[in-house]
Amino acid sequence: MALAQYAVNAVAARISLPVHVSREDLLSSAQVALVEVARRFDASAGATFATYALPRLQGAVLDELRSGDWASRSVRAAARRSDAAADALAVRLGRPPTRAELAAELQVSPAELSSLQVDVHRAVMVSIDATVGDDGTGFDVPSTGDSPERALVKSERARHLHEAVQALPDRLGEVVERSFFGDESLTDIAADLGVTLSRVSQMRARALTLLHAAMSQVWEERPVSAQGGVRARSQQASYVSAVVTRTAGAPPARAVAARALFAPPPRTPAALRTAFGQPA
């Protein structure tokens, strides 16, 4: 058991863990992997158990981190290339590069560069209780209030997320609601459900994977390929289909948001009178 904790600490020392990552979840994944490693260990091979187990436990912790990352590995790799190119250009030019210069250095179009940056920013997660970011800067954002258009977008997104949580299979929805909305610890949830802590951690991770697939399909109209065995792929397909069915009566959320946020303002006299509730 001490090896599992050591594996988590070793990974945390090598990379900077995001603030939203729970060490308890990483430890649970290492402990689950420890069982499989113990089953496969062959003492006659000549290696000690610690030598055999440690790299495999670290791999399990890294897999857990990757599974919780909403950005694909290709997006992360492209982001690293973009950062390296920006640093090289800054040294060469003596100033921060423009978007056009960075796109030319990466040999991509400005539109492709913008799309990459949007994907990277979308994958950034912070704790709702955090007051500072990973770089030590504060989240001092002025509260100006939501415009009617943005309030509509937030309401639609919250409604779709609520439908997706309600459609979660088995007891996954209960784990999500109690963990994220009820502010209950995984230990308390495990004791109440009569399962192990590692099992609850697995259930929550599975629920987040399904929610990500459903929201990508319904909100962004971007399907997510299912991972795992036949049962996992079948579960994700049926769940996403159920969420789509539950939200089928509403207009496409992205279309509503796009029309609300990016529609040009009325400019003709008749349109202006109509906008202010006066007869055309």
TORKELUM-120934 format. One line per field, with one value per residue: x, y, z of N, C-alpha, C in turn; residue in one letter. Coordinates in nm, 3 decimals, decimal comma. Layout:
! TORKELUM-120934
n_c1 <- X:...
n_c2 <- Y:...
n_c3 <- Z:...
ca_c1 <- X:...
ca_c2 <- Y:...
ca_c3 <- Z:...
c_c1 <- X:...
c_c2 <- Y:...
c_c3 <- Z:...
res <- a:...
END
This chain:
! TORKELUM-120934
n_c1 <- 0,082:0,202:0,359:0,176:0,107:0,360:0,395:0,205:0,308:0,552:0,476:0,345:0,560:0,702:0,546:0,336:0,059:-0,275:-0,498:-0,753:-0,735:-0,776:-0,584:-0,664:-0,824:-0,626:-0,469:-0,650:-0,675:-0,414:-0,410:-0,602:-0,471:-0,260:-0,357:-0,390:-0,124:-0,003:-0,116:0,001:0,268:0,576:0,782:0,992:1,123:1,327:1,330:1,258:0,948:0,884:1,045:0,929:0,663:0,644:0,689:0,462:0,252:0,290:0,234:-0,040:-0,137:-0,075:-0,239:-0,487:-0,480:-0,474:-0,723:-0,896:-0,854:-0,986:-0,896:-0,760:-0,472:-0,347:-0,421:-0,293:-0,027:-0,006:-0,046:0,186:0,377:0,297:0,350:0,628:0,705:0,615:0,781:1,032:1,000:0,964:1,217:1,367:1,250:1,244:1,017:0,674:0,522:0,293:-0,041:-0,059:0,213:0,284:0,119:0,228:0,483:0,421:0,321:0,047:-0,293:-0,431:-0,692:-0,690:-0,504:-0,642:-0,856:-0,720:-0,626:-0,867:-0,958:-0,762:-0,799:-1,057:-1,018:-0,901:-0,926:-1,043:-1,062:-1,372:-1,353:-1,111:-0,880:-0,655:-0,458:-0,272:-0,033:-0,003:-0,135:-0,422:-0,780:-0,923:-1,178:-1,382:-1,721:-1,961:-2,212:-2,442:-2,527:-2,851:-2,831:-2,609:-2,698:-2,904:-2,760:-2,613:-2,826:-2,938:-2,723:-2,697:-2,943:-2,921:-2,706:-2,824:-3,022:-2,851:-2,723:-2,942:-2,997:-2,795:-2,673:-2,749:-2,609:-2,459:-2,543:-2,630:-2,389:-2,253:-2,421:-2,417:-2,145:-2,056:-2,261:-2,375:-2,165:-2,037:-1,799:-1,600:-1,548:-1,761:-1,975:-1,909:-1,930:-2,204:-2,321:-2,228:-1,997:-1,652:-1,399:-1,240:-1,407:-1,618:-1,471:-1,406:-1,664:-1,737:-1,545:-1,619:-1,875:-1,815:-1,682:-1,893:-2,067:-1,911:-1,904:-2,177:-2,240:-2,066:-2,176:-2,446:-2,438:-2,217:-2,232:-2,045:-1,929:-1,791:-1,551:-1,600:-1,423:-1,252:-1,384:-1,628:-1,864:-1,837:-1,831:-2,083:-2,245:-2,188:-2,281:-2,559:-2,628:-2,563:-2,743:-2,981:-2,969:-2,974:-3,231:-3,383:-3,340:-3,437:-3,662:-3,604:-3,470:-3,157:-2,887:-2,641:-2,696:-2,891:-2,736:-2,540:-2,695:-2,795:-2,567:-2,410:-2,563:-2,613:-2,663:-2,980:-3,024:-3,174:-3,432:-3,694:-3,636:-3,513:-3,722:-3,891:-3,730:-3,737:-3,993:-4,184:-4,432:-4,365
n_c2 <- -0,120:0,117:0,160:0,246:0,502:0,617:0,609:0,794:1,030:1,041:1,088:1,333:1,491:1,500:1,620:1,910:1,911:1,984:2,218:2,120:1,848:1,560:1,419:1,204:1,061:0,986:0,823:0,618:0,504:0,406:0,215:0,034:-0,055:-0,178:-0,420:-0,574:-0,576:-0,721:-0,970:-1,045:-1,058:-1,226:-1,392:-1,556:-1,446:-1,284:-1,013:-0,765:-0,706:-0,434:-0,313:-0,422:-0,334:-0,052:0,119:0,042:0,118:0,394:0,437:0,376:0,589:0,804:0,734:0,774:1,051:1,131:1,035:1,209:1,441:1,681:1,756:1,619:1,406:1,481:1,748:1,856:1,805:1,967:2,213:2,233:2,250:2,494:2,670:2,641:2,741:3,005:3,098:3,076:3,258:3,495:3,530:3,560:3,782:3,972:4,056:3,981:3,750:3,816:3,695:3,618:3,585:3,375:3,173:3,144:3,053:2,803:2,689:2,679:2,782:3,101:3,058:2,785:2,796:2,955:2,785:2,575:2,708:2,768:2,508:2,432:2,621:2,557:2,321:2,386:2,364:2,473:2,488:2,562:2,676:2,795:3,063:3,155:3,095:2,829:2,955:3,137:3,375:3,583:3,516:3,757:3,869:4,112:4,152:4,197:4,121:3,916:3,943:3,945:3,764:3,600:3,500:3,341:3,148:3,026:2,927:2,741:2,562:2,470:2,343:2,135:1,996:1,915:1,739:1,545:1,447:1,339:1,126:0,943:0,610:0,331:0,369:0,589:0,851:0,923:0,920:1,131:1,353:1,360:1,387:1,619:1,813:1,775:1,799:1,590:1,362:1,114:0,897:0,892:0,851:0,599:0,440:0,466:0,352:0,099:0,002:-0,021:0,237:0,274:0,171:0,359:0,578:0,489:0,476:0,747:0,852:0,714:0,819:1,089:1,059:0,968:1,189:1,385:1,284:1,298:1,576:1,683:1,580:1,674:1,949:2,062:1,935:1,747:1,440:1,196:0,949:0,625:0,461:0,165:-0,167:-0,383:-0,369:-0,121:0,056:0,008:0,090:0,366:0,447:0,391:0,553:0,818:0,830:0,823:1,066:1,246:1,194:1,285:1,557:1,626:1,773:2,042:2,342:2,333:2,378:2,507:2,647:2,829:2,975:3,083:3,245:3,424:3,547:3,640:3,765:4,034:4,378:4,553:4,790:4,939:5,192:5,085:4,836:4,919:5,048:4,830:4,675:4,826:4,796:4,946:5,029:4,917
n_c3 <- 0,000:0,066:-0,157:-0,348:-0,257:-0,278:-0,554:-0,641:-0,526:-0,661:-0,927:-0,895:-0,819:-1,052:-1,248:-1,274:-1,088:-1,179:-1,012:-0,977:-0,959:-0,768:-0,517:-0,374:-0,554:-0,739:-0,577:-0,527:-0,784:-0,814:-0,610:-0,699:-0,929:-0,803:-0,708:-0,944:-1,031:-0,825:-0,867:-1,106:-1,053:-1,059:-0,863:-0,923:-1,135:-1,062:-0,997:-0,747:-0,571:-0,544:-0,741:-0,968:-0,947:-0,911:-1,153:-1,297:-1,134:-1,135:-1,402:-1,401:-1,250:-1,419:-1,635:-1,515:-1,481:-1,750:-1,833:-1,711:-1,846:-2,053:-2,296:-2,592:-2,650:-2,882:-2,904:-2,679:-2,752:-2,981:-2,859:-2,705:-2,909:-3,018:-2,803:-2,783:-3,033:-3,010:-2,805:-2,930:-3,142:-2,998:-2,886:-3,118:-3,246:-3,052:-2,924:-2,834:-3,058:-3,331:-3,403:-3,671:-3,738:-3,566:-3,665:-3,920:-3,854:-3,747:-3,969:-4,029:-4,086:-3,980:-3,885:-3,812:-3,606:-3,421:-3,365:-3,238:-3,007:-2,884:-2,823:-2,637:-2,432:-2,358:-2,229:-1,991:-1,646:-1,332:-0,975:-0,818:-0,576:-0,569:-0,524:-0,642:-0,936:-1,107:-1,166:-0,965:-0,993:-0,930:-0,944:-1,018:-1,141:-1,276:-1,181:-1,395:-1,454:-1,638:-1,979:-2,144:-2,358:-2,295:-2,055:-2,148:-2,291:-2,080:-1,928:-2,106:-2,136:-1,872:-1,846:-2,034:-1,919:-1,679:-1,775:-1,881:-1,650:-1,516:-1,683:-1,643:-1,610:-1,382:-1,061:-1,108:-1,151:-0,896:-0,753:-0,880:-0,825:-0,543:-0,495:-0,637:-0,616:-0,369:-0,201:-0,066:0,068:-0,103:0,056:0,242:0,067:-0,036:0,194:0,246:0,019:0,038:-0,085:-0,196:-0,154:-0,379:-0,574:-0,580:-0,669:-0,925:-1,033:-1,033:-1,210:-1,443:-1,480:-1,535:-1,777:-1,940:-1,921:-2,042:-2,306:-2,372:-2,345:-2,534:-2,766:-2,760:-2,691:-2,829:-3,067:-3,144:-3,185:-2,958:-2,957:-2,827:-2,564:-2,444:-2,365:-2,531:-2,379:-2,246:-2,463:-2,573:-2,361:-2,351:-2,603:-2,589:-2,375:-2,462:-2,673:-2,530:-2,390:-2,604:-2,697:-2,480:-2,494:-2,737:-2,805:-2,789:-2,948:-3,133:-2,916:-2,963:-3,194:-3,107:-2,925:-3,096:-3,267:-3,082:-2,973:-3,183:-3,376:-3,602:-3,504:-3,532:-3,795:-3,976:-3,991:-3,955:-3,841:-3,607:-3,475:-3,436:-3,268:-3,035:-2,956:-3,089:-3,337:-3,670
ca_c1 <- 0,000:0,291:0,406:0,075:0,126:0,488:0,376:0,134:0,402:0,654:0,417:0,320:0,689:0,755:0,462:0,258:-0,079:-0,374:-0,558:-0,879:-0,710:-0,778:-0,483:-0,737:-0,861:-0,505:-0,430:-0,744:-0,638:-0,291:-0,443:-0,669:-0,367:-0,174:-0,416:-0,355:0,021:0,028:-0,157:0,089:0,408:0,641:0,904:1,101:1,189:1,448:1,313:1,179:0,812:0,885:1,102:0,831:0,533:0,645:0,660:0,325:0,164:0,301:0,159:-0,183:-0,166:-0,074:-0,361:-0,598:-0,472:-0,514:-0,866:-0,969:-0,818:-1,085:-0,826:-0,694:-0,326:-0,303:-0,437:-0,185:0,098:-0,008:-0,028:0,329:0,446:0,264:0,423:0,770:0,723:0,598:0,903:1,140:0,976:0,986:1,362:1,419:1,196:1,259:0,883:0,578:0,479:0,152:-0,109:-0,021:0,352:0,285:0,058:0,325:0,591:0,368:0,277:-0,097:-0,370:-0,476:-0,815:-0,652:-0,439:-0,749:-0,930:-0,636:-0,625:-0,999:-0,960:-0,676:-0,862:-1,176:-0,977:-0,847:-1,022:-0,999:-1,154:-1,462:-1,316:-0,975:-0,866:-0,539:-0,434:-0,149:0,083:-0,002:-0,216:-0,556:-0,894:-0,993:-1,254:-1,493:-1,855:-2,041:-2,344:-2,460:-2,623:-2,960:-2,789:-2,524:-2,784:-2,975:-2,665:-2,586:-2,946:-2,950:-2,618:-2,731:-3,055:-2,869:-2,627:-2,918:-3,080:-2,747:-2,703:-3,060:-2,998:-2,683:-2,721:-2,719:-2,596:-2,360:-2,602:-2,631:-2,252:-2,221:-2,498:-2,371:-2,005:-2,034:-2,364:-2,402:-2,041:-2,006:-1,672:-1,611:-1,549:-1,898:-2,060:-1,877:-1,988:-2,349:-2,358:-2,180:-1,892:-1,520:-1,366:-1,190:-1,522:-1,685:-1,386:-1,425:-1,798:-1,738:-1,467:-1,701:-1,983:-1,761:-1,657:-2,021:-2,117:-1,832:-1,950:-2,312:-2,239:-1,998:-2,270:-2,568:-2,411:-2,122:-2,256:-1,916:-1,927:-1,669:-1,535:-1,601:-1,303:-1,274:-1,435:-1,758:-1,965:-1,821:-1,872:-2,228:-2,306:-2,176:-2,368:-2,699:-2,647:-2,567:-2,870:-3,088:-2,962:-3,020:-3,376:-3,441:-3,327:-3,471:-3,771:-3,557:-3,386:-3,015:-2,835:-2,534:-2,756:-2,952:-2,629:-2,476:-2,785:-2,811:-2,443:-2,340:-2,652:-2,581:-2,767:-3,065:-2,972:-3,273:-3,529:-3,803:-3,584:-3,489:-3,852:-3,938:-3,647:-3,775:-4,133:-4,270:-4,481:-4,274
ca_c2 <- 0,000:0,233:0,181:0,324:0,642:0,661:0,631:0,922:1,138:1,048:1,154:1,473:1,561:1,512:1,712:2,001:1,867:2,092:2,237:2,048:1,705:1,509:1,317:1,086:0,984:0,926:0,714:0,507:0,437:0,331:0,099:-0,064:-0,115:-0,259:-0,554:-0,643:-0,594:-0,830:-1,096:-1,080:-1,061:-1,357:-1,378:-1,635:-1,371:-1,227:-0,873:-0,746:-0,660:-0,289:-0,283:-0,462:-0,269:0,094:0,184:0,012:0,203:0,530:0,438:0,383:0,726:0,888:0,703:0,841:1,193:1,149:1,010:1,327:1,556:1,699:1,778:1,499:1,412:1,556:1,891:1,891:1,808:2,086:2,328:2,242:2,302:2,636:2,744:2,642:2,832:3,141:3,135:3,095:3,383:3,606:3,547:3,605:3,912:4,066:4,097:3,871:3,741:3,834:3,570:3,581:3,537:3,244:3,078:3,119:2,971:2,667:2,646:2,656:2,904:3,167:2,994:2,661:2,835:3,000:2,666:2,505:2,783:2,750:2,374:2,429:2,700:2,486:2,209:2,434:2,350:2,525:2,463:2,674:2,735:2,848:3,209:3,182:2,992:2,750:3,043:3,229:3,495:3,574:3,516:3,880:3,905:4,200:4,099:4,295:4,067:3,852:4,002:3,849:3,658:3,505:3,432:3,237:3,039:2,956:2,853:2,625:2,466:2,408:2,251:2,015:1,920:1,852:1,622:1,443:1,385:1,258:1,007:0,854:0,477:0,268:0,463:0,690:0,982:0,950:0,952:1,265:1,454:1,370:1,428:1,754:1,907:1,757:1,826:1,476:1,298:0,981:0,799:0,884:0,791:0,457:0,375:0,464:0,260:-0,034:-0,040:0,028:0,372:0,267:0,150:0,487:0,660:0,440:0,516:0,890:0,871:0,667:0,914:1,207:1,022:0,966:1,327:1,453:1,237:1,348:1,721:1,709:1,547:1,755:2,092:2,105:1,857:1,685:1,307:1,150:0,805:0,550:0,385:0,049:-0,288:-0,380:-0,325:0,022:0,128:-0,005:0,174:0,507:0,472:0,394:0,669:0,939:0,826:0,858:1,209:1,314:1,179:1,370:1,699:1,638:1,868:2,181:2,380:2,308:2,477:2,587:2,739:2,936:3,058:3,157:3,351:3,525:3,619:3,696:3,828:4,176:4,464:4,614:4,920:5,015:5,257:4,995:4,734:4,982:5,069:4,699:4,631:4,898:4,772:5,042:4,980:4,939
ca_c3 <- 0,000:0,067:-0,293:-0,419:-0,217:-0,334:-0,697:-0,657:-0,494:-0,766:-1,044:-0,858:-0,816:-1,187:-1,325:-1,190:-1,087:-1,179:-0,881:-0,965:-0,949:-0,631:-0,489:-0,328:-0,673:-0,794:-0,489:-0,550:-0,909:-0,789:-0,526:-0,786:-1,013:-0,717:-0,703:-1,068:-1,033:-0,732:-0,930:-1,217:-1,010:-1,057:-0,783:-0,981:-1,242:-1,006:-0,955:-0,626:-0,600:-0,559:-0,872:-1,070:-0,933:-0,909:-1,281:-1,338:-1,054:-1,189:-1,528:-1,369:-1,206:-1,540:-1,710:-1,447:-1,514:-1,890:-1,848:-1,665:-1,928:-2,157:-2,422:-2,641:-2,648:-3,000:-2,873:-2,588:-2,827:-3,065:-2,770:-2,671:-3,027:-3,030:-2,700:-2,819:-3,146:-2,960:-2,732:-3,026:-3,214:-2,906:-2,876:-3,247:-3,282:-2,943:-2,881:-2,853:-3,198:-3,361:-3,438:-3,808:-3,735:-3,503:-3,758:-4,027:-3,797:-3,731:-4,102:-4,028:-4,112:-3,856:-3,836:-3,744:-3,481:-3,330:-3,323:-3,140:-2,881:-2,822:-2,766:-2,519:-2,326:-2,313:-2,144:-1,864:-1,538:-1,203:-0,866:-0,796:-0,449:-0,577:-0,532:-0,726:-1,035:-1,095:-1,175:-0,852:-1,018:-0,873:-1,033:-0,986:-1,260:-1,238:-1,202:-1,468:-1,481:-1,768:-2,071:-2,169:-2,449:-2,224:-1,957:-2,222:-2,319:-1,955:-1,890:-2,195:-2,103:-1,744:-1,868:-2,100:-1,823:-1,586:-1,843:-1,895:-1,519:-1,486:-1,768:-1,612:-1,573:-1,253:-0,951:-1,143:-1,128:-0,752:-0,713:-0,930:-0,753:-0,405:-0,492:-0,687:-0,575:-0,228:-0,126:0,019:0,035:-0,162:0,165:0,295:-0,036:-0,042:0,312:0,233:-0,088:0,070:-0,178:-0,158:-0,198:-0,517:-0,663:-0,595:-0,755:-1,062:-1,077:-1,064:-1,332:-1,554:-1,499:-1,600:-1,917:-2,010:-1,930:-2,145:-2,437:-2,398:-2,366:-2,662:-2,873:-2,757:-2,685:-2,930:-3,189:-3,178:-3,124:-2,892:-2,975:-2,701:-2,533:-2,360:-2,426:-2,599:-2,285:-2,223:-2,584:-2,584:-2,258:-2,391:-2,718:-2,545:-2,287:-2,544:-2,746:-2,435:-2,364:-2,726:-2,700:-2,376:-2,532:-2,879:-2,826:-2,784:-3,062:-3,109:-2,821:-3,022:-3,290:-3,029:-2,871:-3,205:-3,313:-2,977:-2,944:-3,298:-3,473:-3,615:-3,449:-3,634:-3,836:-4,051:-3,902:-3,921:-3,750:-3,477:-3,409:-3,393:-3,156:-2,915:-2,928:-3,155:-3,468:-3,782
c_c1 <- 0,087:0,344:0,306:0,088:0,255:0,473:0,306:0,229:0,508:0,601:0,394:0,449:0,743:0,675:0,385:0,112:-0,173:-0,446:-0,686:-0,860:-0,704:-0,672:-0,549:-0,780:-0,739:-0,459:-0,522:-0,709:-0,511:-0,319:-0,515:-0,567:-0,277:-0,225:-0,377:-0,206:0,059:-0,008:-0,058:0,235:0,459:0,775:1,021:1,175:1,313:1,436:1,232:1,041:0,808:0,938:1,003:0,707:0,538:0,618:0,519:0,223:0,170:0,227:0,009:-0,223:-0,169:-0,197:-0,483:-0,598:-0,518:-0,664:-0,950:-0,939:-0,916:-1,022:-0,756:-0,542:-0,274:-0,315:-0,326:-0,051:0,105:0,011:0,118:0,410:0,421:0,341:0,571:0,796:0,709:0,722:1,019:1,124:1,002:1,136:1,417:1,374:1,217:1,128:0,790:0,531:0,331:0,091:-0,069:0,121:0,360:0,225:0,155:0,439:0,548:0,321:0,131:-0,166:-0,407:-0,603:-0,784:-0,586:-0,544:-0,828:-0,852:-0,639:-0,759:-1,008:-0,879:-0,743:-0,985:-1,139:-0,921:-0,955:-0,961:-1,102:-1,243:-1,432:-1,179:-0,978:-0,745:-0,522:-0,305:-0,025:0,088:-0,083:-0,357:-0,663:-0,980:-1,064:-1,370:-1,627:-1,942:-2,182:-2,353:-2,559:-2,737:-2,918:-2,705:-2,601:-2,861:-2,884:-2,637:-2,706:-2,962:-2,846:-2,649:-2,845:-3,008:-2,787:-2,718:-2,981:-2,977:-2,722:-2,820:-3,061:-2,884:-2,734:-2,680:-2,713:-2,495:-2,414:-2,603:-2,492:-2,215:-2,293:-2,447:-2,228:-1,988:-2,136:-2,398:-2,282:-2,010:-1,873:-1,697:-1,616:-1,689:-1,992:-2,036:-1,939:-2,139:-2,396:-2,313:-2,078:-1,760:-1,498:-1,318:-1,305:-1,599:-1,604:-1,399:-1,560:-1,802:-1,660:-1,546:-1,814:-1,934:-1,730:-1,786:-2,078:-2,042:-1,880:-2,087:-2,313:-2,168:-2,093:-2,386:-2,538:-2,323:-2,142:-2,125:-1,909:-1,790:-1,662:-1,528:-1,472:-1,341:-1,329:-1,572:-1,866:-1,958:-1,866:-2,023:-2,299:-2,302:-2,271:-2,514:-2,726:-2,656:-2,697:-2,985:-3,088:-3,011:-3,172:-3,443:-3,439:-3,371:-3,579:-3,727:-3,478:-3,241:-2,952:-2,730:-2,592:-2,821:-2,846:-2,565:-2,565:-2,793:-2,686:-2,388:-2,433:-2,619:-2,693:-2,853:-3,019:-3,077:-3,370:-3,641:-3,757:-3,560:-3,619:-3,908:-3,861:-3,688:-3,926:-4,227:-4,317:-4,382:-4,328
c_c2 <- 0,127:0,263:0,266:0,472:0,698:0,691:0,764:1,039:1,154:1,118:1,303:1,555:1,586:1,611:1,799:1,961:1,987:2,100:2,156:1,898:1,664:1,401:1,189:0,998:0,915:0,809:0,594:0,431:0,355:0,206:-0,009:-0,133:-0,207:-0,403:-0,635:-0,670:-0,711:-0,966:-1,141:-1,095:-1,205:-1,342:-1,453:-1,560:-1,299:-1,083:-0,868:-0,693:-0,509:-0,248:-0,312:-0,372:-0,119:0,157:0,158:0,094:0,348:0,542:0,445:0,523:0,820:0,861:0,770:0,991:1,218:1,130:1,128:1,452:1,568:1,731:1,649:1,517:1,490:1,706:1,936:1,901:1,933:2,212:2,345:2,295:2,452:2,719:2,753:2,739:2,977:3,188:3,162:3,226:3,504:3,635:3,608:3,747:4,017:4,121:3,977:3,867:3,769:3,698:3,523:3,525:3,398:3,139:3,044:3,031:2,826:2,607:2,601:2,789:2,970:3,106:2,865:2,691:2,879:2,881:2,587:2,577:2,772:2,614:2,367:2,504:2,630:2,374:2,254:2,429:2,406:2,489:2,585:2,741:2,802:3,000:3,249:3,067:2,919:2,839:3,146:3,355:3,474:3,573:3,639:3,930:3,995:4,138:4,206:4,245:4,009:3,931:3,902:3,734:3,552:3,432:3,319:3,118:2,957:2,872:2,727:2,519:2,395:2,309:2,122:1,929:1,849:1,728:1,510:1,372:1,293:1,127:0,910:0,717:0,435:0,374:0,574:0,831:1,020:0,990:1,094:1,372:1,470:1,422:1,575:1,855:1,894:1,779:1,715:1,415:1,161:0,873:0,781:0,818:0,641:0,382:0,364:0,364:0,117:-0,088:0,019:0,170:0,373:0,248:0,280:0,580:0,619:0,483:0,663:0,918:0,827:0,764:1,040:1,180:1,024:1,107:1,406:1,413:1,295:1,497:1,758:1,685:1,646:1,904:2,140:2,035:1,795:1,549:1,274:0,999:0,737:0,470:0,263:-0,069:-0,270:-0,326:-0,175:0,103:0,124:0,083:0,320:0,538:0,483:0,515:0,798:0,946:0,866:1,008:1,289:1,308:1,273:1,517:1,724:1,743:2,012:2,213:2,355:2,418:2,566:2,688:2,856:3,032:3,143:3,272:3,462:3,611:3,695:3,757:3,976:4,262:4,524:4,755:5,002:5,081:5,165:4,890:4,793:5,005:4,937:4,652:4,699:4,891:4,872:4,986:5,012:5,044
c_c3 <- 0,000:-0,073:-0,373:-0,386:-0,276:-0,483:-0,723:-0,632:-0,603:-0,890:-1,014:-0,855:-0,956:-1,272:-1,227:-1,198:-1,093:-1,045:-0,864:-0,947:-0,802:-0,614:-0,439:-0,444:-0,734:-0,708:-0,507:-0,677:-0,891:-0,706:-0,607:-0,874:-0,931:-0,709:-0,826:-1,076:-0,941:-0,791:-1,036:-1,175:-1,003:-0,986:-0,843:-1,090:-1,193:-0,959:-0,827:-0,664:-0,623:-0,696:-0,983:-1,066:-0,956:-1,045:-1,331:-1,260:-1,101:-1,322:-1,505:-1,326:-1,327:-1,626:-1,648:-1,478:-1,658:-1,908:-1,803:-1,744:-2,043:-2,291:-2,463:-2,637:-2,768:-2,976:-2,780:-2,661:-2,916:-2,981:-2,730:-2,788:-3,044:-2,927:-2,735:-2,935:-3,102:-2,884:-2,828:-3,103:-3,125:-2,891:-3,006:-3,281:-3,175:-2,891:-2,897:-2,998:-3,213:-3,396:-3,578:-3,812:-3,673:-3,595:-3,871:-3,977:-3,784:-3,863:-4,100:-4,057:-3,980:-3,798:-3,761:-3,610:-3,378:-3,278:-3,219:-3,006:-2,809:-2,755:-2,638:-2,403:-2,271:-2,216:-2,010:-1,758:-1,410:-1,099:-0,845:-0,663:-0,454:-0,586:-0,615:-0,822:-1,012:-1,096:-1,063:-0,872:-0,967:-0,980:-1,003:-1,111:-1,218:-1,272:-1,265:-1,494:-1,620:-1,851:-2,092:-2,259:-2,376:-2,115:-2,024:-2,249:-2,193:-1,912:-1,974:-2,162:-1,972:-1,761:-1,934:-2,004:-1,723:-1,648:-1,855:-1,762:-1,485:-1,565:-1,737:-1,564:-1,432:-1,142:-0,980:-1,120:-0,982:-0,704:-0,757:-0,850:-0,610:-0,396:-0,528:-0,636:-0,426:-0,139:-0,027:-0,025:-0,025:-0,055:0,221:0,195:-0,043:0,076:0,300:0,128:-0,061:-0,027:-0,131:-0,211:-0,343:-0,615:-0,685:-0,686:-0,900:-1,116:-1,114:-1,192:-1,455:-1,584:-1,571:-1,747:-1,997:-2,026:-2,037:-2,285:-2,471:-2,426:-2,496:-2,779:-2,877:-2,766:-2,798:-3,064:-3,240:-3,110:-3,066:-2,906:-2,838:-2,686:-2,449:-2,439:-2,488:-2,505:-2,261:-2,344:-2,602:-2,482:-2,299:-2,506:-2,675:-2,457:-2,368:-2,622:-2,655:-2,406:-2,485:-2,733:-2,599:-2,415:-2,675:-2,904:-2,831:-2,910:-3,032:-3,026:-2,885:-3,122:-3,218:-2,979:-2,980:-3,252:-3,210:-2,962:-3,064:-3,403:-3,482:-3,559:-3,559:-3,665:-3,912:-3,955:-3,860:-3,821:-3,612:-3,403:-3,357:-3,270:-3,027:-2,889:-2,989:-3,288:-3,577:-3,877
res <- m:a:l:a:q:y:a:v:n:a:v:a:a:r:i:s:l:p:v:h:v:s:r:e:d:l:l:s:s:a:q:v:a:l:v:e:v:a:r:r:f:d:a:s:a:g:a:t:f:a:t:y:a:l:p:r:l:q:g:a:v:l:d:e:l:r:s:g:d:w:a:s:r:s:v:r:a:a:a:r:r:s:d:a:a:a:d:a:l:a:v:r:l:g:r:p:p:t:r:a:e:l:a:a:e:l:q:v:s:p:a:e:l:s:s:l:q:v:d:v:h:r:a:v:m:v:s:i:d:a:t:v:g:d:d:g:t:g:f:d:v:p:s:t:g:d:s:p:e:r:a:l:v:k:s:e:r:a:r:h:l:h:e:a:v:q:a:l:p:d:r:l:g:e:v:v:e:r:s:f:f:g:d:e:s:l:t:d:i:a:a:d:l:g:v:t:l:s:r:v:s:q:m:r:a:r:a:l:t:l:l:h:a:a:m:s:q:v:w:e:e:r:p:v:s:a:q:g:g:v:r:a:r:s:q:q:a:s:y:v:s:a:v:v:t:r:t:a:g:a:p:p:a:r:a:v:a:a:r:a:l:f:a:p:p:p:r:t:p:a:a:l:r:t:a:f:g:q:p:a
END
